Amino acid sequence: MCFLRRPGASASWIGWRMLRQVIRRGLQSFCHRLGLCVSRHPVFFLTVPAVLTIIFGFSVLNRFQPESDLERLVAPSHSLAKIERSLAGSLFPLDQSKSQLYSDLHTPGRYGRVILLSPPGHNILLQAEGILQTHRAVLEMKDGRSTFIGHQLGGVDVPNSKDQRVKSARAIQITYYLQTYGSATQDLIGEKWESEFCKLMRKLQEEHQDFQLFSLASFSLWRDFHKTSILARSKILVSLMLILTTATLSSSMKDCLRSKPFLGLLGVLTVCISSVTAAGIFFITDGKYNSTLLGIPFFAMGHGTKGVFELLSGWRRTRENLPFKDRVADAYSDVMVTYTMTSSLYFVTFGMGASPFTNIEAVKVFCQNMCVSILLNYFYIFSFFGSCLVFAGQLEQNRYHSIFCCKIPSAEYLDRKPVWFQTVMSDGHQQTSHHETNPYQNHFIQHFLREHYNEWITNIYVKPFVVILYLIYASFSFMGCLQISDGANIISLLASDSPSVSYAILQQEYFSNYSPVIGFYVYEPLEYWNGTVQEDLRRLCSGFTAVSWVEQYYQFLKVSNISASNKSDFISVLQNSFLKKPEFQHFRNDIIFSKAGDESNIIASRLYLVARTSRDKQKEVIQVLDKLRPLSLAKSIRFIVFNPSFVFMDHYGLSVTMPVLIAGFGVLLMLILTFFLVIHPLGNFWLILSVTSIELGVLGLMTLWNVDMDCISILCLIYTLNFSIDHCAPLLYTFVLATEHTRTQCIKSSLQEHGTAILQNVTSFIIGLVPLLFVPSNLTFTLFKCLLLTGSCTLLHCFVILPVFLTFFPPSKKHHKKKKRAKRKEREEIECIEIQENPDHVTTV
């Protein structure tokens, strides 16, 4: 029994190897039986998916409903800022501050904003008549009550820093807040007022040519977010046509019998109808559409067409002399094991993205839809497309034309016809044999790889340049990874030519000197008359421009020469003197009194803080928030700070990166746990290295391409994990199992086997992305950049980096060479014995 075991091989290693072989053969046997089942009942497997699509497809039209709550989608679902907003709202209800300057401290509510911008070199302050005319026109609108609550100047010229008098300004911003809280009817009136406001601004712009008007309303962000879907409709159809064309052409051959153009087209349509079914299920379960879901068709197409092209390649590798049903079963056995594994990884990673650990609702909804799409994609590929493969195989076996579905004429008949007829109707192999060993070698991609590319990429003179190329790739990727920034700015999800983006750019240019007004809420009783407490308050407010009743009251006491060093005097003067003066009456809304008998107490109060900022306003506001919050725990004064923008900024970076971290960890854990259960452990090891290299490359390069870490880029990074596994896994596993003499021959064999499907799929994927470039939307720009990098980096690794690096490192192929030599020697000994026993038999052989 010594021949069963190599010297030095442990029993456990042999046991693991046997287990891997049993699992592998078991999976292949299952897929083989699945292929036989599909080939024997093609009509059933063709009809069921079609009926499901019809049933669920109607729900897309009947139950379509867009998501109207933008904050719910893109703001962290669980954040301290939302708790702070709830506390601030319970202490100081918004309806008690309706006439004050900072009524948007809790929620922006309904509003209309307009920026009036003068031409370069002009002073907007000299356009007083036009400004007042615009203001009066807004106030004359009768759709609800409005209050002019303030204005700001931008591009200010202050000649004397001590005097602080404004000489000129380039822009002026006016905000109109509506009193619409507490009533659905008022909210509807406010929505109509905002719509009329935007129309009025467009009308006034035509009347006033001496300055520009830029308007914004509370619904503008939602409208411009969903505008992307409207703008992208025609481009997605163009993208589909490009993918259909590419798949059809890449599946064609000069051989009219073995060419499969319709299978390429039907493969793309298979992915399309599975996506329609997934969308129907989403809307039936009361899902609401949002523009981030635009990425699902591209994600599903990239995975689905990979299965289509792999099945076509598997069909080409089957023996042509077998019945077509057996050929389908062999193709399933060859391809569906790996496709099942990669589909499972898709489901695991996006399933983790849909878990409660994900704090961004848009990411969670996307991942839930993607899980459904992957399951349906897998089912439709082996059922609907498998049935199409069965019918195409039957046509090929009966020698029918792959396009015209007519019998291919004999060679004698073709010889009597014109050249063009011979070209169209010839199968290309009539002069040799119909059952030749590999009749599909003339496919143009396979021919290119076999005759040209494989020899070139494995050339010893090319390898040093590939190593240098990879070092450059790694350097730029690492440099980009050091510059990652979070994309809490919601503008990155809007249509690029929308009013919201124009307004935001102008506001950033002229009104970025100060932060938003920050509410400073003291939510516990405090001894305001105590000198130590007063000093602590001043220290907390240092560095800010403060609008504070406390400071105004202290100044009032000082000017009036009144002493209020104890509680009773402090509160008595505050209530009976200070708050009754007209100039200080608005502070009544900032103090909460409680009365116990004849004694009054201050149980809570609020102040307003404004920080000085630079052009990077958002980052500095986050820094202010991170600075103030720890102080609320360290100081004796218990307070919270809040502004509506904090809801979008609060720990956004952690919230948005968590899904990709969890997905990456899930992939890594799954690959490690299956290390000794897969085809070969080194296959998993190389797969981990390849996926890590591609993922970090996409992450770094997209950062250098000015893509921030928002919900779209994070979803693309999760997809990159799967897309890279989808394409690298078959190549790597075929390499580690190859039994050729050298690593170079093994990588050539791997590229010959899987290179066609990889090149077909990535090419179709990238070509399908091109129309996204022409959609004027920041969301689709991000989607295009990330997915283009995903496809390009995967293609670079599969066809350039891995073919070279695998020739340097393990697994070694020497033992395969020794085995072949031993087998050859054994064969020679057997032949020699036969010669001695029966010399005449040798001549016949």
N, C-alpha and C positions, 0 to 999 in steps of 0.2 A: 504493500500500500504506500510505499515511499513516493510514488509518482504523484500523489495527491497533494503534496506539500513541498514548498521550496525550503531549502536550508535556511534557518534563521527566522522563518515566518511563524508567528505565534498563533495559537489556536483561536484566540479572541479575534485577531485580525481576519483570519479565514472565516470565522463565524459572521463577522460584520459584512465581509464581502459576499458571502452566500446570502445573507439577509437582504443586502442591496439588490442582488440579482433576482431574488424571489419577488421583492416588491416591484422592481422594474418590469419583470416579465408578467407579473400579475396585472399591473396597470396596462401594459401593452395588450395583454389578452382581453382585458375589459374593453379597451378602445377598439380592438379588432372586432369583438362581438357587436359593439355599438355600430361600427361601420357596416357590418353585415346586416344588422337590423334596419338601418337606414336604406341600404341598397335593395333590400327585399320589400320594403314598404315606402317607396319614395313619394307616392301620392299623399299618403297620410302625413308624412313629415313636411311635405310642401304645403298642405292645406291648413294644418293647425296653426302655424305661425301667421299665415295670411288672415285667417279668421280673427285671431287675437288682435292683429293690427287694425282690422276694420272696426272691431268692437271698441277698442280703447282709443282709436284715432278720432272718433266722433266726439269724445269727451274733451279733446284739445280745443275743439271749436265751441263746444257748448258750455264748458266750465272754466274757460280761461279767465283769470283774474289777476291783475298786477298787484304786487306788494306796495302798499301806500306808506308804510312806516319805515322811513329810511334809517332812523336811529336804531330801530330794532335789528336791522340788517347788518350795519357796518360798525356800530359801536359795541364795545365789549359787553356781553350780556350780564356778567356779574362783576361789578366794580365798586370801589369805595365811593366814587363820584356819585353814583345813583343813590347810595345810602345818604350821602351828604345832601343831595338835592331833596330827598324826602324829608330829612330833618329840617332843612331850611324852609321848605314849603309848609311844614306843620307849625313852625314858629312864626313865620311871617307870610301868611297867605297872599297870593298874588293880587287878589282883588282889593287888598288894603294898600297896595302900592301903585294903583292904576294911574295916578296922576303924577307919579314921580319920574325923575330922569332915568332911574335904573330899574325900570319895571321888567326888564328882560333878564334879571338875575337868576330866576329859577328856570324859565323856559322861554325860548324866543317868541313863542306865540305867533300871532298874525301880525305882519308888518309889511311896510313898503319902504324901500330905500332907494335913494337916487344920488348919484355923484355927478356934479356939474363940473366939467373940465374945460378950462380955457385953452386956446391955442398956445403953442410954445412962445415964451417971451411976453405973454399978456397976463394981466392981473384979474383974477376972477372976482375980486372985491369991487372992481369997477363996473361989473355987470349986475349991479344991484337991482335994476328994474327987471331984468330977465329972471333973476333969482326969485324975486318977490312975486312975479307973475306966475312962475312955475308953482311956487308955494300956495298962492291963492287958488290956482286951478285944482290942486290936490284937495285943499280944504273945502272946495265947493262940491266935491263928490258926495252924493247923498246915500250911498250904500253902506250905511253903518256909521257909527261915531268914530272920530279920529282925533288924535291929540298930537300936536307938534311938540316933541319933547327935547329937541336939541339939534345942534349941528357941530360939525368938525371941519377944520381947515387942513388941507394937505399941500405940500410943496411950499411951506411957509418961509418967508424971508424976514428975519428979525435982525435989523442992522445993529441994535445995541443989546447985548446979552443981559445987561443989568436992568434996562428999562422994560424988556420983554414986550414991547409994543410991535404989533404986526404991521409991516410995511406993505407986503403983498402976499398973495397966495395963489397957487396954481389951480387948486381944486377945493370944492366944498361938498360935504356929505350931509344929507338931511335924512332923518329916519322918522317914519310915521308909524306909531303903534296903535293897534286896534283893540278895543275892549270887547273881546269875544269869548272870554273864559266863562265856564259854568253853564253854557247853553249850546245845544246842537244847532238851534236856529241862528244864533249869533255867529257860530262858526261858519255856517253856510253863507251868511251875509258877508262875513269877512273874506271868505274865499272869492265871492263875486267882486268884492271891492278890490282885492289884489289883482284880479284879472283886468278890471277896468283901469286900475292904476298903471299896469304895464302898457295897456293900449294908449292911455293918455300920454305916457312918457314918449312913446314912439311918435305920436302926433305932435307933441311939443318940439321934438327934435327936428321935425320938418319945418316948423315955424321959426326956430332959433338957430341960425347958422353961425352965430358968433361964439357959441360954446357947445360942447357935446354933453349928451345926457346918457348915463348908464344906470339902468334900473335893476332892482332885485326885490323879490318878494319871498315870503316864507315857503311857498310851494315851488319856487324856482329850482331848488336843488333836486327835489323829487322829479319834477318834469324833465330836467336835463339829464338825470340819471337814466330814466326810461327812454329818453330820446335816442340813446345808443342802439337800443333794440330796433327802433324804427329805421334808423340810418343803415343798419347792418343787414336788413332783410334781403335786399337785392344782391349785396355782396356775398352773402352766404349761398345764395342760389348759384352765383358765378363760381364760387369755390367748389360747390358740388359738381358742377359741370366740368371743371378742370380736373377734379379727382376722377370722375367717370372716364374722361378722355385719357388721362394718364394710365389708369388701371387697364383700360381696354387695349391701348397700344402696347403696354408692357407685357400683356398676356398673349400677344399675337406672335405668329411665326410665319415664315414663308411657306411652310408646310400646311396646306389647307386642311389636312386630316387631323393633325396634332395641335394646331393652333387653337387657342381657347379665348378669343376676345370677348365672347358673350359671358364667359365665366368671370372674367375680370369685372365686367359691367354689373353682372348680377351679384357679385360679392359686395360691391359698394352699395347697391340697392338693399342688400340684406342688412347691412349696418344701418342704413337709413330707416327701414321699417321697424327695426328693433328699437331705434331711438324714438320713433313716433309712439310705439307701444309704451315705452318707459315714460314718455311725457304724459300720455293718457292716464297711466296709473298715478302719476304725481298729481294731476288735477282732480282725479276722482277722489283722492285722499285729502281734498281741500288744500292742496298746495297753492301757493301764490307765486306768480312768475316775477323774477327780477333779472336785471341785465347781466348779472354775473353768470347766469346759466347759459349764456351764449357760448361758453367754452365747452360745454358737454358734447355737442356734436363733433367737435374737433378731437376731443379726448377719446370718445367712443370710436371714431373713425380710425384713429391711429392704432388702436388695439385690435379692432375688428378686422381691418384689412390685412393686418399681420397674419391673423389666422387664415384668411382667404388665400393669401399668396403662399403661405407655408403648405396648405393643402394642395395647391396647384403644383408646387415643387415636389411634394410627396407623391402626387400622381405621376409626375414625370420619372420618379425613381422606381416606380413599380415595373414589373416585367410585363411587356406588352402582349405576351402569348397567353396570359391568364385571362379568365372571364372578367368582364368589367365589374361584377359584384365583388369578386375577390380583390381586384385592384383597389376599389374604394375602401375595403376593409384594411388592406395593407397600408394605404395612405393614412387612414385613421390611426392605425397602430403606430405608425412612424411619427406622426405629427401631434396628435391630440394629447399625448402624455405631457409634453412640454407646454402646450397651449393651456392645458388644464392647470398646470402649476403656476404659470404666469397670470392666468385669470384669477386664481385663488389669491395671489399676492395683491393684485388690484383690489380685490374685495376686502382683504385684510387692511390694507393701508387706508383706503377711503372709508372703510368701516370705522377705523380708529378716528379718522377725521370727523365722522358723524357722531362720535361718542360725547358724553357729557363733559369730557375734558376740554372740548373745543369751546372757546368763549366768544367766538364771532358767529352770529347766526347765519350770515351769508355763506360762510365756509361750511357750516354744519348742513345747511339745506343742499348745497352743491354736492357734498360728499354723499348724502343720502340718495340723491338722484343718481349719482355716479355708480353707487353700489347696485341699484336696480338696473341701470343701463348695462353694467358688466354682466350680470346674471342673464339678462335677456339677450345680450350680444352673444354670449357663449351658447345659449340654447338655439338661437337662430342660425349660428354658424354651422353647428353640427346637424341641424335639422333641415332648415330651408336651403342653405347653400349646399349642404351635403346631398340633398335631393337633386339640386341642379347639376352637381357633379356626376351623380348617377346617370341622369339623362344624357349628359354630354359624353360620358363614357360609353353608353350604349350606342350613341351615334358614331363614335369613333370605331367601336368594334365592328359595326355594320358598314364601315367605310362610307359614311355620309360626310358631306362638306360641312366644315365647322361654322360657316356663315350662312350659306344658302340652303343647308339641310337637304341637299340632293345627292344622289349616288355619284361617287367619283368615277369617271370613265376609265376605261383601260388604257394602257400605254399605247396600244395600236390605234385606238380611236383618237387620242391626243396628238399623235404624230401627224394626223391629217388636218389638224386645226391650226389657226394662226398662233403666233407667239404669245399674244396677250391672253388668249384663251388657255394656252398651256400654263402660263404663269399663274392664272387665277385658279385653275382646276387641278394642278399637279400637286401630289402629296410630297414630292421631293425625295421619295425613297423607292419609287417603283423600279428603278434600274438595279437596285441591290436586293434587299429582302424586306418584306413587311415585318418580319419578326427579328430584326437585328438587335444586338445587345443593348444599345442605348440610343434609340432613335431621336431623342430630344436634345442631343448635343448641339444642334444647329440653332437653338434659341439664341437670339443675338446677345443677351446679357450673359448667358452661360458661356457662349463662345468668346466674348470679350474677356471674361474672368479667366477662363482656362488658357487661352492662347496668348494673352497680353498681360493682364494686370497681375495675376498670381506670380508670374516669373519676375515681373518688375519690382513688386513690393518686397519680395524675398531676396532680391539681389543684395549681395554683401556691400556694394557701394551705396545703396540707398539707405541702409540701416542707420548709419551715423547721422544722416540728415533728419531721419524720423526721430531719433533720440533728441536732437537739438530742438526740433519742432515741439516735442512734448515738454521739454524744459521751458520753452517760451510760453506754451499753453499753461503750464503749472504756475509760472511766475505771475502772469497776468491774473490768473484765477485767485492766487493767494493775495495779490495786491487788491483785487476787488473785494475779497472777503473781509479785509481790514477796514473797508469804507462803507459797510452796510448801514443803511439808515431806514427807520421805520416810516411807513407811509400813512400816518394818521390823517393827512390832509385829504379830505373827501373829494377834492377837485380832481384827483387822479382817477376817479371813477366816472367822471362826467364827459359829455360830448364836448370836444375841444373848441368848437365854434359857438358854444352856447353863451347866453347872457351871463350865467353864473360864473363861468370861467373868466370872461372879459371883466366882470365886476371884481372878481377876486384878484386878478392881476393888477388892476388899477388900484385897488385898496392896498395891496402889498407894496406898490410903488410909492404911494403918496400918504398912506395912513398907517405905516408900520412903526412909527416912533413910540407908540404906547401900546401896552397890552390891553385886552378886554378888561372891563370893569370887574373886579373880583370882590365878591361879597365875603366879609369877615364877620362871622357869627359867633358871638360869645353866648353859649347856651346854658351856662350855669350862673347862679347869683355871684356877684363880684363886688368887692369893696372899692368902688370907684373913687371914693373920697380919700382912700389911703395913698400916701405918697409913693410907696413901693409899687403898688399896683399901677399907678399912673406912669411910673418909670418903665415898668415892664411893657405896658401898652405902647409907649413911645418907641421902645427898643424893637418891638415886633413890627411896627409900622415904618421903621427907618428904612430908607432906600426906596420907599413908595411915595407916590403922590396920594395922600389920604383925604377923603371926604368924610370927616368924622364929627359926630355930635359931641363926642368927648372933648376933642380939641377946641371946638367952637365954644363949648360950655366953660372950659377952663379959661379961655380968653375972655369970655363974658364976665366971669367972676373977677378976673384981674382988672379989667377996664372999669367995672362997676365998684371995685374995691369992696367986694363982699367976701366974707370968710365963710367957708362951708367945709370945715375940717371933720365934721362928724356926719353920721348917717342922716339924722333928722333934718339938719340944715341943708345938706346936699340935695336931698330929694325934694324938700319943701321949695327951695329956690328954683330947682329944675322944673317942677310942675307949675308953680304959681307965677313965675316970672319969665324964665328963659323960653319955655315952650309956648308962651302966649304972645311973644313978640312975632310980628308978621314974617320977619326974615328968618325965623327959626322954627316956624310952625311945621314945616315939612319933616322935621326930625321926630315928630310924634309917631310916625310909622316905623321908626327905627328902634324904639324902646318898648319893652313889654313890662308893664307894672302889674303887681299883685297887691291886694290889700287884705290884711289880716286885722280886723278891728279898725282902729284908727291909724294903724301903721302901714305905710306903703313900702314895697320892696321892688327892686329892679331884678327880674329873674332872667332876662335875656336882652341882648341888644345886638345891633349890627353896625358895621362900618363899611366903607368902600375904599378899595385900594386899586391903584393903577401903577403898573411898573413901566419903567423906561426900557424899550426894546430896540433892537436893530432890525435889519432886513430879514434875518432868520427868526421871525417873530414866534412861530409855533414852537420851535425848539426851546426858546428862552422861557416861554410860558410854562412848558413842562418842567423846566428847571426850577422856576418859581414855586410850582406846585410841590415838587419833591423837596424843596427847601422848607416850606411852611408846615407841611404835614408832621414831620418829626418834632417840630417845636411845640405842636399842640399836645404832645405827650410828655415832653420834657419840662415845659413851663407849668407854673401854678395856674395859669389862665387856660381854661378849657374852651377851645374854639374849633371851628371848621371853616374852610375856605371853599367857595364854589363859584363857578361860572358855567353856563350851559356847554361851552366848548370842552370843559373837562370830561364830559361824558364820552367824547370821542377820543380824547387823548390819554385817559387814565390807563396806564399799563398796557397801552395798545401794542407796543413792541412785543411784550411777552405773550399777550393774547393771540396775536396773529402768527407768531412763530411756533407756538405750541403744537398745532396740528402736524406740521412737517417734522418736528422733533419726535412726536409720538409715532408718526408713520415710519420715519427712518429707524427708530428703535424697534418697531414691530418687524420690519423687513430684516434687520440685523439679527434679531432674536430668532426669527423663523428660520433663517439660513443657518444659524449656528446650531439650533436644535435638530435640524435635519442634516447636520454635517455628515453623520455616519449612516444616513438612510437613503441618500440620493445616489445617483449613478456613480459618482466618484467624489471623495472629499475635496480634492484639489479643484474640482469644478466650482464648488461653493466658495472656496477661498479666492479664486480668481474673479468670481462673480462679485464678491464683496468689494474687492479692490477696484474693479471696473466701475461699479455703480457709484462708489465713493468719489472716484475721479471725475465721473461725468456730473454728478450732483454738485460737487464743489466748483467745477468749471462753469456750469450754468449759473450758479449763485454769484460767483465772482465776476463773470463777464456781464451779467445783466446789471450788476451794480455799476460797473464802468460804463454801461449804456444808459445810465440815469434812470434805472428802474428801482423804485423803493419797495420795501417789504410791506405791501398791502395784501388784501385778501386774494386778489387775482394772482399776484406773483407767488404767493404761498401755495395756492392750488396748483399752479404750474410746476412748482418744485416737488409737490407730492406726485404729480404725474410723471415728472422726470425720473423718479425712482423706478416706477413701473415700466416706463417706456424703455429705459436702458436695460432692465432685466429682460424685457420682452425680446430684445434684439441680441443681447450679448449671451444669454443663457444657451440657446441652441448652438451657437458657434463654439462656445467654450466647452460644453459637454461633448459635442462631437469631437473636438480636439483631444480632450483627455481620454476618450475611449478609442481614438484612432490607433491602428496597429501598424502603421507604416514604419519604415526603418528610421526615419529622422523626424525631428520636430518640424522642419521645413515642409516635408511631404505631408505631414499631418495637418498643418495649417492650410496648405493648398487644398487638401481634401475637404476641410471644413468650409472654406470659402466657396469651393465648387458646389457643396451640398446646400448651404444656406445663404450664400452671398446674393443669389438672385432674388430671393424673397425679401431679404433685408433692403437691398437697393430699390426694389420695386416699392416697398412700403414707405421707406423714408422719403423717396423722391415724390411719391403721391402726396405724402403728408406735407412736405415743404411747399410744393406747388399749390396745394389747397389753402395754404396760409396767405398767399400773395394778395388776394382781394381784401383781407383785413387791413392791409396797409393803406387802403383808400377810403376807409371809414373814418370820418373826422371825429374820433373819440379817443380820449386818453385811455379808456378801458381796453379798447381793441388794440391800441398801440402797445400797451403792456402785454396783452395776450400774444400779439404777433412776435414781439421781441423774445419773450420767454420761450415760446414754442419753437421759434426758429433756432434759438440756441440749443434747445433740447434735441431737435432733429440733427442739427449740425454736429454737436459734440458726440452724439451717439454714432453717427456715420463716421466721424473721425476715428473713434475708438475701434469700431468694427472692421474698418477697411485699412487703417493706417497703423494705429498704435498697437493693438493686440496682435496683428499678424507679425509684427517685428519683435515685440517684447516676449511673445510666447516661444520664440526660437532661442531665447537666451536662458529662460528660467524653467523650473520643473513644471509639469512632470517629464521625467526622462523617458525616452523611447528605446533605450538600449536593450531592456529585457525582451521587448517585442522582437528585436532583431535576433537575439539569441534563440528565442523560441522558434522563429522561422528557420534559422539555420539547423536547429535540432530536427525539426519536422522534415526539412529537405534531405538531411542525412539519413533519416529513417526511411524516407521514400526511396532513396538510392539503394539502401540495403535490401529493401523488399524487391526492387526491380532486379538486382543482381541474383537473388535467390530464384526468381522466375526465369531468368536467363539460363541458369544452370539446369533447371528442371525441364524446361520446355523451350529449347532454342528456336524452334519454328514459330512459336507464339510471338516472339519478339519481332520477327519480320512483319507479321500481320499487324502488330501494334504500330 
